[in-house]
């Protein structure tokens, strides 16, 4: 093999050409999906945000759409109600999720397999079916009422068409994701660190607060962020199980858009929702991005 | 002695958790299953007084159901197919090709998770309204495509990455073309994951209510939309129950064929866990 300056240069050139080809090829393969995302996610959202500030026919920027929203007691009530439902649901979900995932991680009992299967089962039941099922279950003449009557309790207050009905449905739907994400986080907590703490005499509560929860922070942030977005933007479950008024923002928007046919107003409602969710979205994205940059999990 | 006692409390706690889950998660579903086969069930009674398939025949002969089934199946199929055509090349590129901006592009797809669903649908619907697309097939297909992007890129990409590149190199060394390698080595190896992604996308799309309701009505009525009107109309309980059981079939298929997908870490990783 005779190595001359000429071949070295040309092989370097070839490598560069190959790299350029890979770049073009890679970008070309990604382009359709990326364009679709820009067209269906980014542009409509930006258009909504700008369109509510620069409505058609107005000379300059105006916040009149937003001041109308916040001057209308019904709109504000719906927004507050949505935040309340989301907050309460999140707190309960996190509690249930932590209990289940901690048990699944540390228990040696023979029930863990069954618990895991049933906890993930709601993944395989669409919202529309569980909403209907919960009407029959918790409704005024449902199975729970029948059972309570059997044991002599007749004063049953149904949560159906009350905020608690919507929350029950939302909790039901989101248990699997919560348990999955928390379990994934708990899997990374090492047994040795816990055993070391136990060897020096730490009790369970201390181990939980001092060793497990600090390592679980990122999972909890992801869970809270995703569930916040999921619950805040939910439609079917609260539409069927919740009260007619106040309404979750999604139902409010659907009403405004489809029934009242006020596209502009519904867009302001959507924009307000975007802004509230922006915080949760940012926290979630930063949690994911930072980790991806650090350890490369989200490759 | 203490070991045996802690073993006992471990089992006891498990039993309590399991019982609570069974009642809360499975209880409502069991009720629906019973309703679907009940001909007469007046509330205070613990069980139906008469059983049968009467309402199955009545529901299946309804014109709106007969019309909605092909609509639902065709829309879900088109969305799934389009999603695969658009997303799989991207999934392959993310897994196999080094190009500048690769990480940021991939993370931009994950960031779609960071948008609340329904308000995004409203934004899209307002655009569609100005384009005159409301109430058309196209509108429903496009809206439903949005949230298929992530999984159709994520799951196949993980599968492509899982294939040993040396196998592809070996095939290329003995003279196979890129296309042959793709068709004979890469795709067959990734097939189970690709199948799971297809199934997951189809099922998720099939059950979509939010998008179809916002941009599809009044002209496009999918099965879940009919179900919604049956529920809010409160006509006959059994209609909703029978339709629930029928509607659940795609999920059952997913449960049987793709359950492993959810048990591994890959699915949770798609959300950044």
Interface residues (C-beta under 8 A of the other chain):
Chain A: X22 X23 X25 X26 X27 X29 X30 X32 X33 X34 X36 X37 X40 X41 X43 X44 X45 X47 X48 X51 X99 X100 X103 X107 X108 X109 X110 X111 X112 X114 X115 X118 X119 X120 X121 X122 X123 X124 X125 X126 X127 X128 X129 X130 X131 X132 X133 X134 X135 X136 X137 X138 X141 X142 X143 X145 X146 X149 X150 X172 X175 X176 X177 X180 X181 X183 X184 X185 X187 X219 X222 X225 X226 X229 X230 X232 X233 X234 X235 X236 X239 X240 X249 X250 X253 X254 X257 X258 X263 X266 X267 X269 X270 X271 X273 X274 X277 X280 X281 X282 X284 X285 X287 X288 X289 X291 X292 X297 X298 X299
Chain B: X7 X10 X11 X13 X14 X15 X17 X18 X21 X22 X24 X25 X26 X27 X28 X29 X31 X32 X35 X43 X44 X45 X46 X85 X86 X87 X89 X90 X92 X93 X94 X97 X98 X99 X100 X101 X102 X103 X105 X106 X107 X108 X109 X110 X111 X112 X113 X114 X115 X116 X117 X118 X119 X120 X122 X123 X124 X125 X126 X127 X129 X142 X143 X145 X146 X149 X153 X161 X207 X209 X210 X213 X214 X217 X224 X227 X228 X231 X232 X237 X240 X241 X244 X247 X248 X251 X252 X254 X255 X262 X263 X265 X267 X268 X269 X271 X272 X273
